[in-house]
Each structure stands twice: as C-alpha cells, then as structure tokens.
Amino acid sequence: MGPAASKSEKKVYKILIIGLYRSGKTTTLMSLMGLITGKTVDFSKIPSTLGQNVAKLKLFKQNVEIFDMGGQDQYREHWDIHYHNTDGVVFVLDGADEGRFDEARHVFLDVFQCAPFRDTPILFLINKSDLDYCSTLESVIEYFDLEPFSSGGRKFRVLRVSALNGHGIYTAFQWLVKNMGTKK
C-alpha cells in the first residue's frame, strides 16, 4: 500500500458501549442506528446481548465501529480486551433502577480509572429518562461522584436519555464523535 492509498483511507473510530446488563446498551445502539438511517426500530425484538454486537456505520461524517458489550458478569470480565485503541466509550446506566446503582458505580469506577481511558472521551448516559422514576442528572452525578471525571481537561459528559424513544441519543453521540477526533 503506497502513500496515496493511505491518504485516501479514513480512520475508523472505535466506540465501546458498556454498562450492566439490561441497562439499555443495545437499545441505545439500535436507536442511534434508527435515527441515522431513518428506519423504524422494533425494540420488542431486541434480545439481551450475549458477548457483543458490532455495528459499522457512518456517524457524523466519520467511519465508526461500535462494540455493544454484554453486561452480564461473565462478559464484563472480557471487556478489557477491547480497551486498546478505543476512541470513545459510552457507559449506559439504567437510571430507573436505583437498586443496581452500587453495582453500576463499582463497575464504572473499575473501568474508568484504567490508564487506557485517561485521554478517551467518555459519555455517561442515564438511560430511561422517559420513565417518571428515572433518577435526576444531579442525583446520579452525586451518587457516582462524577465531578472529578470532568476536571483536568478530561472529555467527559453526563446526559439523561431515552434510548427507547431516541430522546438525547443523537446529541450524545454527536458530542462523542466530535470529541474523539481531539484526543490528546
């Protein structure tokens, strides 16, 4: 492959979507794909992810490969094989299931205190905002102690979204893709 060929190839950005099982990771991915393509998604037919789902798509003029990682214990222990060369990470929290916040906080801290993600943009999505009992942005930021993650110039954003109805998904991924190209 000569210099001309390498110049014409566009970088493929790698995004990981992680979180506990049943937090809405696959629904988030499918919602994003529906918003991008304009196609209707039948969310009733989305099974729990066993292992991972991979989607390759053009997102905001960038080629991306999105890895939707299974959130069950037996799959979480293998997430780290995908950390290398990751350009953006999305952590999805079921904001309506406070009973699992302790487990989600533990998983979040274990993952994001890793060295590979110091310069990687991180998007923390509080999913299921369409439900009246979904936690507020402020309460999640406090409970998960997220303030330090956005200090020191780190690219970190917390948003309430509803993957089911698409609310906030487009804007969230727009922020992520924009910030992936500016990694240190």
C-alpha positions as CSV (number, residue, x, y, z in Angstrom):
1,M,0.0,0.0,0.0
2,G,1.6,3.3,-1.1
3,P,1.3,6.8,0.4
4,A,-1.6,7.7,-1.9
5,A,-3.7,4.8,-0.8
6,S,-3.1,5.5,2.9
7,K,-4.1,9.2,2.5
8,S,-7.4,8.2,0.9
9,E,-8.4,5.9,3.7
10,K,-10.4,7.4,6.5
11,K,-9.7,6.4,10.1
12,V,-12.3,4.0,11.6
13,Y,-13.1,5.2,15.1
14,K,-13.8,2.5,17.7
15,I,-16.5,3.1,20.3
16,L,-17.4,0.8,23.2
17,I,-20.8,0.8,24.7
18,I,-20.7,-0.7,28.2
19,G,-22.8,-1.0,31.4
20,L,-24.7,-3.5,33.4
21,Y,-27.0,-6.0,31.6
22,R,-30.5,-4.6,30.8
23,S,-29.4,-1.0,31.1
24,G,-30.3,-0.3,27.5
25,K,-26.9,-0.6,25.7
26,T,-28.3,-2.5,22.7
27,T,-31.4,-0.3,22.6
28,T,-29.1,2.7,22.6
29,L,-27.2,1.3,19.6
30,M,-30.4,0.4,17.7
31,S,-31.9,3.8,18.5
32,L,-28.8,5.5,17.1
33,M,-28.9,3.4,14.0
34,G,-32.6,4.2,13.5
35,L,-32.0,7.9,13.9
36,I,-29.1,7.8,11.4
37,T,-30.9,5.7,8.8
38,G,-34.4,7.0,9.3
39,K,-35.7,3.4,9.8
40,T,-38.1,2.4,12.4
41,V,-36.7,0.0,15.1
42,D,-38.9,-2.7,16.6
43,F,-37.5,-2.6,20.2
44,S,-39.7,-5.5,21.3
45,K,-37.4,-7.9,19.3
46,I,-34.1,-6.9,20.8
47,P,-32.7,-9.7,23.0
48,S,-30.0,-9.4,25.7
49,T,-26.6,-9.2,24.2
50,L,-24.6,-12.4,24.6
51,G,-20.9,-11.4,24.2
52,Q,-21.1,-8.4,21.9
53,N,-22.8,-6.8,19.0
54,V,-20.7,-4.9,16.4
55,A,-22.1,-2.2,14.1
56,K,-20.1,-0.4,11.4
57,L,-21.6,2.8,10.2
58,K,-21.0,6.4,9.1
59,L,-21.7,8.7,12.0
60,F,-21.4,12.5,11.6
61,K,-19.1,12.0,8.6
62,Q,-16.8,9.6,10.4
63,N,-16.5,5.9,9.9
64,V,-17.2,4.2,13.3
65,E,-17.2,0.7,14.6
66,I,-19.4,0.4,17.7
67,F,-18.9,-2.5,20.1
68,D,-22.0,-3.1,22.2
69,M,-20.7,-5.2,25.0
70,G,-22.7,-7.7,27.0
71,G,-23.1,-6.5,30.6
72,Q,-23.5,-9.8,32.4
73,D,-20.7,-10.8,34.8
74,Q,-19.2,-13.5,32.5
75,Y,-18.9,-10.9,29.7
76,R,-17.7,-8.0,31.7
77,E,-14.5,-9.8,32.6
78,H,-13.6,-9.7,28.9
79,W,-14.3,-6.1,28.2
80,D,-10.6,-5.2,28.7
81,I,-9.5,-6.9,25.5
82,H,-11.3,-4.1,23.7
83,Y,-9.8,-1.2,25.6
84,H,-6.7,-0.8,23.4
85,N,-7.2,1.7,20.6
86,T,-10.6,2.7,21.7
87,D,-11.5,6.2,20.6
88,G,-14.7,6.8,22.7
89,V,-16.6,5.0,25.5
90,V,-20.3,5.1,26.4
91,F,-21.4,3.9,29.8
92,V,-25.1,3.3,30.0
93,L,-26.8,3.4,33.3
94,D,-30.4,2.3,33.9
95,G,-31.5,5.5,35.6
96,A,-34.7,3.9,36.7
97,D,-33.1,1.0,38.7
98,E,-31.6,2.6,41.8
99,G,-31.3,-0.9,43.3
100,R,-28.4,-1.6,41.0
101,F,-26.6,1.7,41.4
102,D,-24.0,0.3,43.8
103,E,-23.0,-2.4,41.3
104,A,-23.0,0.0,38.4
105,R,-20.9,2.5,40.4
106,H,-18.4,-0.3,41.2
107,V,-18.2,-1.3,37.5
108,F,-17.9,2.2,36.3
109,L,-15.0,3.1,38.7
110,D,-13.2,-0.2,37.9
111,V,-13.3,0.6,34.2
112,F,-12.7,4.3,34.1
113,Q,-9.8,4.5,36.5
114,C,-7.9,2.4,34.0
115,A,-4.9,4.1,32.3
116,P,-6.1,3.4,28.7
117,F,-9.0,5.8,29.1
118,R,-7.3,8.9,30.5
119,D,-7.4,10.7,27.2
120,T,-10.5,8.9,25.8
121,P,-13.8,10.8,25.6
122,I,-16.4,9.3,28.0
123,L,-20.1,9.6,27.6
124,F,-22.1,8.6,30.7
125,L,-25.8,8.1,29.7
126,I,-28.6,8.0,32.3
127,N,-31.0,5.9,30.3
128,K,-34.8,5.5,30.6
129,S,-35.4,9.2,31.2
130,D,-38.9,8.6,29.7
131,L,-39.9,7.0,33.0
132,D,-41.2,9.2,35.8
133,Y,-39.0,7.5,38.4
134,C,-35.7,7.8,36.5
135,S,-33.0,9.5,38.6
136,T,-32.1,13.1,38.0
137,L,-28.9,14.2,36.5
138,E,-27.8,15.8,39.7
139,S,-28.5,12.8,41.9
140,V,-26.6,10.5,39.6
141,I,-23.6,12.9,39.4
142,E,-23.5,13.0,43.2
143,Y,-24.1,9.2,43.8
144,F,-21.4,8.2,41.3
145,D,-19.1,11.0,42.3
146,L,-18.7,12.1,38.7
147,E,-17.4,15.6,39.2
148,P,-13.7,14.6,39.2
149,F,-14.1,12.9,35.9
150,S,-14.8,16.2,34.1
151,S,-11.9,18.1,35.7
152,G,-8.4,18.5,34.4
153,G,-9.5,18.8,30.8
154,R,-10.8,15.3,30.5
155,K,-13.6,14.9,27.9
156,F,-16.5,13.7,29.9
157,R,-20.2,14.3,29.6
158,V,-23.3,13.1,31.5
159,L,-26.7,13.2,29.9
160,R,-30.2,11.9,30.5
161,V,-31.5,10.0,27.5
162,S,-34.2,7.6,26.5
163,A,-32.9,5.0,24.1
164,L,-36.5,3.7,23.6
165,N,-37.8,7.0,22.2
166,G,-34.5,8.4,21.0
167,H,-34.5,11.4,23.2
168,G,-30.9,12.8,23.6
169,I,-29.3,9.9,21.7
170,Y,-28.4,11.9,18.6
171,T,-26.9,14.8,20.6
172,A,-25.0,12.5,22.9
173,F,-23.2,10.7,20.0
174,Q,-22.7,13.9,18.2
175,W,-20.7,15.2,21.2
176,L,-18.8,11.9,21.4
177,V,-17.8,11.8,17.8
178,K,-16.7,15.5,17.8
179,N,-14.5,14.8,20.9
180,M,-13.0,11.6,19.6
181,G,-11.1,13.5,16.9
182,T,-9.5,15.7,19.6
183,K,-7.9,13.1,21.8
184,K,-4.6,14.2,23.3
